[in-house]
Amino acid sequence: MTEYILQQQETFGEDLEEVLVDVSGDAAVDIIRSLRLMSMTILADEHGGSEPFAVLEYALDDSTTDDVLLVNLGSDGGVQSVMSGD
């Protein structure tokens, strides 16, 4: 997650505030608050297994899908992993 936040700060630079929903002064928190759900993939074959059951894809700016944050959920709804994806 930290890697993703740093990537976004570097990518947007001085224009970061333009894509944020709320600007509190804490860029990391503001980036997390401003993430948009881009897609959700259900892997029904993995229900009850150890592999992710659902993958949520978030992005800060919906005009670009290059820098995304992937959240893998287990079938119990718990977060298995969070990683940057491109």
Secondary structure, DSSP 4 states (H G I P E B T S, - for coil): -HHHHHHHHHHHGGGHHHH-S---S-HHHHHHHH-EEEEEEE-GGGTTSSS-SEEEEEES-TT--SSEEEEEE-TTS-EEEEEEE-
